[in-house]
């Protein structure tokens, strides 16, 4: 099993100057590239299920938030 989250939304600071700085820095680095975000808790829930039922998750890659 391979888990491929894009970015952890938990890393984005709450409202304030830190949030503006963080998001501006992300735009400077990534440009207009789309960034997908996921909560660490959601990754944990899926990984726990995969560890408890490895046969159901073998040989697949989990790509969070992709449509």
Buried (B, 14 or more C-beta within 10 A) or exposed (E): BEEEBBBBBEEEEEEEEEEEEEEEEBEEEEEEEEEBBBEEEBBEEBBEEBEEEEEEBEEEEBEBEEE
